């Protein structure tokens, strides 16, 4: 079983390598000491976890939790694939712009 404390702590440390507890507390709407306890291994309450999912950084926490699932559900597999397709399309657009710029002879 995956512990929510490991997901929350790992995600928070990746998002905010500095002042992690303060940023985590602000995102969850809790006291910084509570966030410090989560980073030390205590699991957040269900309400606090929802607050993190609803925060601006919620996608990162959701993704970390879903990636930790022993058997990811089909909707997550489809969602993850769609995100990859979107990122690939963005790279193609940028590459086309760069190619056009080079063909025109524009140098930075």
ABEGO torsion letter per residue (X at the ends): XBBAAAAAAAAAAAABABGAAAAAAAAAGBBAAAAAAAAAGBBBBAAAAAAAAABAAAAAAAAAAAAABABBBAAAAAAAAAAAAAAAAAAAAAAAAAAAAAAAGBBX
